[in-house]
Structures are given as structure tokens and as C-alpha cells.
Amino acid sequence: MRRLATLLALFCLSCFAASPAMAQSILRDAETEALLADMARPLAQAAGLSPANFRVVLVQDKSINAFVAGGQIVYIHTGLLDAADTANEVQGVIAHEIGHIVGGHAVMQNDGGYTKISILSLLLGAAAMAAGAGDAGAGILMMGQRAAIGKYLAFSRVQESSADAAGSRFLITAGMSGRGMLSFFDKLTAEMHRYGYYTTDPEVDPFAQTHPMSAERVETLKADLQKAPTWTKPLDPAIEARFKRVQAKLRGYVNEPEATLRLYPPSNNSVAAHYARAYAYHKSGYPDQAAAETAALVKSDPHDPYFLELEGQILLESGKPAEALAPLREATQRSNNQPLIAATFGHALLATEDDSHLAEAEAILRQAVARDKENPFAWMQLGTVYERKGDEPRTALATAERANMMGDARTALVSARSAMAGLPQGSSDWVRAQDIMMVSQTAMEEEKRKGRRLQ
């Protein structure tokens, strides 16, 4: 058991140190991204970050976790949103992670090969994740790389304390209550206790943890947060209402339908409940029930772009693309051509297989890819438009763009060369194809060099 706990602890540590965002599934949703941006913007501004460069990205993962991995991006797991009771709790986590960004913690260090990546995890650190309580802390330090691991753990503890202090400052400066930060840490403490992991356990070395013990962190933060004038400030009712909606739709999308229906039974007629059940029924293959729940949402607010988006999405995925056009067109217009919604609308236009829709689809999708630089689905749809129009060079360019986003350097290189061969030399599209070709060629050469080094 001791050996198993040790191996699991090191496995968790090495996994998180690799490239966490790439190893997990990024979940894109227009309403969720808008909410997270609005929740985080005051915190980013309080920290002196530019809202144009800062983002919160949602990772589809049921664990209660958030992290930064370089740059000005905070990654939030769906499991954390599921576990939170309020938007303010999530804001407390975001503030903590922004503390890591401002502190420059998520950077490579020459300290034995471990990348400094913040992990606010369910069990508060790699050693704790072994879930074996006493054996974990001692076991991890018994390994051959004791010095390197010890240095990593010590540095990580300093990072976490620093991020806590910075996060509390950002909350106060942004005019937000710190109650959520403390209540969420209480949740983590309770989760540790559920796994039989206590700070009073004499076998647990508190200095072998990447994160200070949750209870200790709460006590440290209480003094600063409770004396702030924002401590008793009421929560923002509009943000909290939006959070309940987003939380419900995510639960409906991510969780098993049976669990969703238990949590949101048919007797619950709230907007959040209709949202959750719509996704649960759609996910489990009951289109009529999903349509009924969506109709209730649209009836409650006929011009809500996200309700209209869901209505159109269900119609489209139920094989009714022509019927999906009206709600998706209105959703696109009322969301100010939000790129994710526009991409779905473009897809519906193409799915009708009516060539009279090609011009509208091209205009909508070109605007979507111009406004969202990380939307491979939109590039795939735009490529389909070009293919139907017989524009082979731009079909190849769209393929190159999508492959470049997906990290497929070989396909991107071949497609970019094909595009350049047919595009007017010196045109903006030709220059873009050349850029992709050069980037992809460099990436492939680097992969070859790595392969030679490993041999």
C-alpha cells in the first residue's frame, strides 16, 4: 500500500507537470464563456491584467480543480463549477489563480525538471492525491529524487500562500466579498476529511504538501478578508442568477441524464431546471422531451439568444436543419454575431443542402473565424462552403487553418502548400497560407529533432 501511494503521488505530480490543458478537453459554450468573462473581468483589472489578453477557459473534467499553465489564462474544471454553491465561490478560485499569474508561478524552472504549475485540486496537492493519508507525504520523500521533489514542494507551498494573499487583495480591490473564497476552501477541507486526510494525523508531514493545508489557509485568509469593507457586501444577483443557469446546463451536458433528472425533477419549473432537463433529454436521445423543455425556456423569454441557440441546436441535431434556421439566425443577431453561435448557424445553413444559402453561410462563417481565433469547427464549415463553390485553394487554406489549430503540422503543411499554389501570390490569403506553411514546417523539423534525441 505504501508503494502504491507513492507511485500514485508521483504519477499525479508528473501528469500535472506535463501539459494539463492539452491533455484534457476544452469545452466551448457561448453563454458560459460570457459569464466567466464577466465574473473574472473586475478581478483581472484589479490585478493590473489587460482584459484583452486574459481569459478563463473551461475544461471538461469532473474533478474539483483549477490551474494556470503559462500566459494569462485560468483553466477551470467543470467539476469545480458543479461543486460551487455561488458564483462568488468561483470568483474566489479565479482570484487565487490570478495570483499565480501575477506572481509568475507557472513557468519552467531549472530545479530538477518539474514545471511550476498551480493546482488547486480536490486533495490539495500531489502527495495528498495519493488518498492514503499518512503514507503519502512520507512516501513521496522516500524516492530517489528526494532533493528535487522537496525543492518543488517547498516552492509550491510558497506559491500557494502568495496566491492566497494576492487573490484576497484582488477580491477586495474589485469590490467583491471574500466569503466565497473562504467557503470554497471549507469545501476542500471537508473533502480532505472525507478521504480520511487530516492535518492532525501524526504520520502526515505538512511540509511534504504542494499546497498548505486547507484549514490553515482559511485561518490565514480570514483576518484580511473579514476586516475588509467588502466582507458583508451582498452578492451580485444578476451574476448569481446567470451562474445558476450555466451550472444547470453544464450539469445537463456533462453528467449522466439520470443524475440530472434526480437533481432537477419535472416538478421543478425554474429556468435552471428546464435548462438542465433539456440537455439531459437531448443527450439521452429523447428529442420530443428536449424540445418541450426548450419551448418552455423560449416561452419564458422569446428573445434570449442562448435559449434560441439551444432550440436551433436541438432541431439541427434532430435532422431538421431548415427549421433550425430561424431560431439560430435570431440567436446570432441578438448575440451580436457571437462566433460560436454563428458557427452553429453556418452549419445549419450548410446542412439544408440548399446552395442558395452558401453566400449567407460564407459571410457568417468568415466573420466567425475572424472574431474567434480558436474555432476549428467554424473553419471546417467554411472549408465546406469553399468546397461546394469549387474554390479549391481556399478549401485547402481552411483545412490548413483547422489543422494548424489542432496541432496537425503535417496536414497543415501539405494544405498550406496546396493553397499557395492556387492563390494569387502576395494576396492576404496567400500570405496567410505561407505563414502556416512556415510554422508547420518548423514544428515538423522540431519533432524530427526530438525523435533523434530520444533514439
C-alpha positions in Angstrom: 0.0 0.0 0.0 2.9 2.4 0.8 4.4 1.7 -2.6 1.1 2.2 -4.4 0.5 5.5 -2.6 4.0 6.7 -3.5 3.7 5.7 -7.2 0.3 7.4 -7.4 1.5 10.6 -5.9 4.4 10.8 -8.3 2.2 9.9 -11.2 -0.2 12.7 -10.4 2.7 15.2 -10.0 4.2 14.2 -13.3 0.8 14.3 -15.1 0.1 17.9 -13.9 3.6 19.0 -14.7 3.3 17.9 -18.4 0.8 20.0 -20.3 -2.6 19.9 -18.5 -4.6 22.0 -20.9 -3.6 19.8 -23.9 -4.3 16.5 -22.1 -7.9 17.5 -21.3 -10.9 18.5 -23.3 -11.6 22.2 -23.7 -15.4 22.9 -23.5 -16.7 25.8 -25.6 -20.1 27.4 -24.9 -21.0 30.9 -25.7 -23.1 31.6 -22.6 -20.6 30.0 -20.2 -17.7 31.9 -21.7 -19.6 35.2 -21.5 -20.5 34.6 -17.8 -16.9 33.6 -16.9 -15.5 36.7 -18.6 -17.9 39.0 -16.8 -17.2 37.2 -13.4 -13.4 37.5 -13.9 -13.0 40.9 -15.6 -13.1 43.0 -12.4 -10.5 40.7 -10.8 -8.2 40.8 -13.8 -8.4 44.6 -13.8 -7.8 44.7 -10.1 -4.6 42.7 -10.7 -3.5 45.0 -13.5 -4.0 42.5 -16.3 -5.4 43.5 -19.6 -8.9 42.1 -20.2 -8.0 41.7 -23.9 -5.2 39.2 -23.0 -6.8 37.5 -20.0 -9.2 34.5 -20.4 -11.0 31.9 -18.3 -11.1 28.6 -20.2 -13.4 25.7 -19.2 -12.0 22.2 -19.1 -14.4 19.2 -19.2 -13.3 17.3 -16.2 -15.4 16.2 -13.2 -12.6 16.8 -10.6 -12.7 20.0 -8.5 -9.7 21.8 -9.9 -8.4 25.0 -11.4 -4.9 25.8 -12.7 -2.7 28.1 -14.8 -0.2 26.8 -17.2 1.6 29.9 -18.5 0.2 33.1 -20.1 -2.8 34.9 -18.8 -5.3 32.0 -18.9 -7.1 30.4 -15.9 -8.4 26.9 -16.6 -11.5 25.9 -14.6 -12.8 22.3 -14.5 -16.5 21.7 -15.0 -16.3 19.7 -11.7 -15.5 22.9 -9.8 -18.5 24.8 -11.3 -20.6 21.8 -10.3 -19.4 21.8 -6.7 -19.7 25.6 -6.2 -22.8 27.0 -4.5 -22.3 30.5 -5.7 -20.6 32.4 -8.5 -18.7 34.2 -5.7 -17.0 30.9 -4.7 -15.8 30.5 -8.3 -14.6 34.1 -8.3 -12.6 33.3 -5.2 -10.8 30.5 -7.0 -10.2 32.7 -10.1 -8.7 35.4 -7.8 -6.4 32.8 -6.4 -5.3 31.6 -9.8 -4.8 35.2 -11.0 -2.4 35.5 -8.0 -0.3 32.7 -9.6 -0.3 34.6 -13.0 0.8 37.9 -11.4 3.3 36.0 -9.3 4.8 34.4 -12.4 4.4 31.0 -10.9 3.5 28.9 -13.9 6.9 28.9 -15.6 9.6 26.4 -16.3 12.4 26.3 -13.7 15.7 24.6 -13.7 15.0 22.8 -10.4 15.1 19.1 -11.3 12.7 19.1 -14.2 9.4 20.0 -12.5 7.2 22.6 -14.1 5.7 25.1 -11.7 2.0 24.7 -12.5 -0.6 25.9 -10.0 -3.1 23.1 -9.0 -6.0 24.0 -6.7 -7.1 20.4 -6.5 -9.6 18.2 -4.8 -7.0 16.8 -2.4 -4.7 19.8 -2.4 -1.5 18.6 -3.9 0.2 15.7 -5.5 1.0 13.9 -2.2 -2.5 14.3 -0.9 -3.9 12.9 -4.2 -2.5 9.5 -3.2 -5.5 9.4 -0.9 -3.6 7.3 1.5 -3.2 9.9 4.2 -0.1 9.1 6.3 1.8 7.1 3.7 1.6 9.8 1.0 3.7 12.6 2.5 6.4 10.2 3.8 6.4 8.0 0.7 6.9 10.8 -1.8 10.1 11.9 0.0 11.5 8.3 0.1 12.0 8.3 -3.7 15.4 8.7 -5.3 14.8 12.3 -6.4 14.1 13.5 -2.9 16.0 16.7 -3.2 14.3 17.8 -6.4 10.9 16.9 -5.2 11.5 18.5 -1.8 12.5 21.7 -3.6 9.5 21.6 -5.8 7.1 21.1 -2.8 8.7 23.9 -0.8 8.5 26.3 -3.7 4.9 25.3 -4.4 3.8 25.9 -0.8 5.3 29.4 -1.1 3.4 29.9 -4.3 0.1 28.9 -2.8 0.4 31.2 0.2 1.4 34.0 -2.1 -1.5 33.4 -4.5 -3.9 33.3 -1.5 -2.7 36.7 -0.3 -2.8 38.2 -3.8 -6.2 36.7 -4.5 -7.7 38.3 -1.4 -6.3 41.7 -2.4 -7.8 41.3 -5.9 -11.2 40.4 -4.5 -11.2 43.4 -2.1 -10.0 45.8 -4.8 -12.7 44.6 -7.2 -15.3 45.3 -4.6 -16.2 41.6 -4.1 -16.9 39.7 -0.9 -14.3 37.2 0.2 -17.0 34.9 1.6 -16.9 32.7 -1.4 -13.1 32.1 -1.3 -13.4 31.0 2.4 -16.5 28.9 1.9 -14.9 27.1 -1.1 -11.8 26.3 1.0 -14.2 24.9 3.6 -15.5 22.6 0.9 -11.9 21.4 0.2 -11.3 20.8 3.8 -14.4 18.7 4.1 -13.4 16.7 1.1 -10.0 16.0 2.6 -11.7 14.8 5.8 -14.0 12.6 3.6 -10.9 10.9 2.3 -9.5 10.4 5.8 -6.8 13.1 5.3 -6.4 15.3 8.4 -3.8 17.9 9.4 -3.6 16.4 12.9 -2.5 13.0 11.5 1.0 12.5 13.1 2.0 10.5 10.0 1.4 13.4 7.6 4.3 15.7 7.0 2.7 19.1 6.3 5.9 20.2 4.6 5.5 17.5 2.0 2.5 19.1 0.5 2.4 21.2 -2.6 -0.4 23.2 -1.1 -0.7 24.4 2.6 -3.5 22.5 4.4 -6.8 24.0 3.5 -7.9 24.7 7.1 -4.6 26.6 7.7 -5.2 28.6 4.5 -8.6 29.6 5.7 -7.4 30.8 9.1 -4.6 32.8 7.3 -7.1 34.5 5.0 -9.8 35.2 7.5 -8.2 38.2 9.1 -7.7 40.1 5.9 -11.0 39.2 4.3 -13.2 39.7 7.3 -11.9 43.2 8.1 -12.4 44.4 4.5 -15.4 46.6 3.9 -16.5 44.3 1.1 -16.9 41.3 3.5 -20.6 42.0 4.1 -21.3 43.2 0.6 -24.3 41.3 -1.0 -23.6 39.0 -3.9 -24.4 40.3 -7.4 -27.9 38.9 -8.0 -27.6 39.1 -11.8 -24.3 37.2 -11.8 -25.6 34.7 -9.4 -28.8 34.1 -11.5 -26.7 33.6 -14.6 -24.4 31.2 -12.7 -27.3 29.0 -11.8 -28.4 28.8 -15.4 -24.9 27.9 -16.6 -24.3 25.5 -13.8 -27.6 23.7 -14.7 -26.8 23.5 -18.4 -23.3 22.2 -17.7 -24.7 19.5 -15.4 -27.2 18.5 -18.1 -24.5 18.3 -20.7 -21.7 16.7 -18.6 -23.4 14.4 -16.1 -25.4 11.3 -16.6 -29.0 12.0 -17.5 -30.3 10.0 -14.6 -28.3 12.1 -12.2 -29.5 15.4 -13.8 -33.2 14.3 -13.6 -32.8 13.5 -9.9 -31.3 16.9 -9.2 -33.9 18.7 -11.4 -37.1 16.7 -11.3 -40.1 17.5 -13.6 -41.8 19.2 -10.7 -39.1 21.9 -10.7 -40.2 24.6 -13.2 -37.3 27.0 -12.8 -35.3 28.2 -15.7 -32.3 26.3 -14.5 -34.3 23.1 -14.2 -35.7 23.4 -17.8 -32.2 24.1 -19.0 -30.7 21.0 -17.3 -33.5 18.7 -18.4 -33.3 19.9 -22.0 -29.7 18.9 -22.2 -30.3 15.7 -20.3 -33.1 14.6 -22.6 -31.2 15.6 -25.7 -28.1 13.8 -24.6 -30.1 10.6 -23.9 -32.0 10.6 -27.2 -35.4 12.0 -26.3 -35.9 14.8 -28.8 -39.5 15.5 -28.0 -38.9 15.9 -24.3 -35.8 18.0 -25.0 -37.9 20.2 -27.4 -40.6 20.6 -24.8 -38.2 21.8 -22.2 -36.6 24.2 -24.7 -40.0 25.5 -25.7 -40.7 26.4 -22.0 -37.4 28.3 -21.9 -38.2 30.2 -25.1 -41.7 31.0 -23.9 -40.2 32.5 -20.7 -38.0 34.8 -22.8 -38.6 34.6 -26.5 -35.6 36.8 -27.4 -32.9 35.2 -25.2 -30.1 34.3 -27.6 -29.0 31.3 -25.6 -32.5 29.8 -25.4 -32.8 30.3 -29.2 -29.4 28.8 -29.7 -30.5 25.7 -27.8 -33.8 25.5 -29.7 -31.9 25.6 -33.0 -29.2 23.2 -31.9 -31.8 20.6 -30.9 -33.7 21.0 -34.2 -30.4 20.8 -36.2 -29.2 17.7 -34.4 -32.6 16.1 -34.7 -32.3 16.2 -38.5 -34.4 19.4 -39.0 -31.9 22.0 -40.3 -34.4 24.1 -42.2 -36.5 24.5 -39.0 -33.3 25.4 -37.1 -32.5 28.4 -39.3 -35.0 30.9 -37.8 -34.0 30.5 -34.1 -30.3 30.3 -35.0 -30.4 33.3 -37.2 -32.1 35.3 -34.4 -29.7 33.9 -31.8 -26.8 35.0 -34.0 -28.2 38.5 -34.5 -29.2 39.0 -30.8 -25.8 37.8 -29.6 -24.0 40.4 -31.8 -22.8 37.6 -34.1 -21.2 35.6 -31.2 -18.7 33.3 -33.1 -19.7 30.0 -31.5 -23.4 30.6 -32.2 -22.7 31.9 -35.7 -20.7 28.8 -36.4 -23.7 26.6 -35.5 -25.9 28.8 -37.7 -23.5 28.4 -40.6 -23.5 24.7 -40.1 -27.3 24.7 -40.2 -27.3 26.7 -43.4 -25.0 24.1 -45.0 -27.0 21.2 -43.6 -30.0 22.2 -45.6 -28.0 21.3 -48.7 -29.6 24.3 -50.4 -26.9 26.2 -52.4 -28.9 29.4 -52.2 -27.7 29.6 -48.6 -24.0 29.4 -49.5 -23.5 33.2 -49.7 -25.1 33.8 -46.2 -23.1 30.9 -44.8 -19.8 32.2 -46.1 -20.4 35.7 -44.7 -21.4 34.4 -41.3 -18.5 31.9 -41.1 -15.9 34.4 -42.3 -16.9 36.8 -39.6 -16.9 33.9 -37.0 -13.3 32.9 -37.8 -12.2 36.5 -37.8 -13.5 37.1 -34.3 -12.6 33.7 -32.8 -9.0 32.5 -33.5 -9.6 29.2 -31.8 -12.6 27.7 -33.5 -11.6 24.7 -35.7 -15.3 23.8 -36.2 -16.0 27.1 -37.9 -13.0 26.6 -40.2 -14.3 23.2 -41.1 -17.7 24.6 -42.0 -16.1 27.4 -44.0 -14.0 24.9 -45.9 -17.2 23.1 -46.8 -18.6 26.3 -48.2 -15.5 26.8 -50.4 -15.6 23.2 -51.5 -19.2 23.5 -52.6 -18.3 26.6 -54.5 -15.5 24.8 -56.2 -12.8 27.1 -54.7 -10.1 24.6 -54.2 -7.3 26.9 -53.0 -9.5 28.4 -50.2 -10.8 24.9 -49.3 -7.1 24.0 -48.8 -6.4 27.1 -46.8 -9.4 26.4 -44.5 -8.1 22.9 -44.0 -4.7 24.3 -43.2 -6.1 26.7 -40.6 -8.1 23.9 -38.9 -5.1 21.5 -38.9 -2.9 24.2 -37.5 -5.3 24.8 -34.6 -5.5 21.1 -34.0 -1.7 20.7 -33.9 -1.6 18.5 -37.0 1.5 20.0 -38.5 1.8 17.6 -41.4 -1.8 18.2 -42.7 -1.4 21.9 -42.2 1.9 22.0 -44.2 0.5 20.0 -47.1 -2.7 22.0 -47.2 -0.9 25.4 -46.9 1.4 24.5 -49.9 -1.7 23.4 -51.9 -3.4 26.7 -51.1 -0.4 28.8 -52.1 -0.2 27.0 -55.4 -3.7 28.3 -56.4 -3.9 31.6 -54.7 -2.8 35.0 -56.2 0.8 35.4 -55.0 1.1 38.3 -52.5 -2.7 38.3 -51.6 -3.7 38.3 -48.0 -4.9 34.6 -48.2 -1.6 33.6 -49.9 0.4 35.4 -47.2 -1.6 33.6 -44.5 -1.0 30.2 -46.2 2.7 31.0 -46.3 2.7 31.8 -42.6 1.0 28.4 -41.8 3.4 26.6 -44.1 6.5 28.1 -42.3 5.1 27.4 -38.8 4.2 23.9 -39.7 7.5 23.2 -41.3 9.3 24.4 -38.2 7.1 22.3 -36.0 7.8 19.1 -38.1 11.5 19.8 -38.0 11.4 20.2 -34.3 9.6 16.9 -33.9 12.3 15.2 -36.0 15.0 16.6 -33.8 13.2 15.4 -30.7 12.9 12.0 -32.2 16.6 11.8 -33.0 17.4 12.9 -29.4 15.3 10.1 -28.0 16.9 7.4 -30.0 
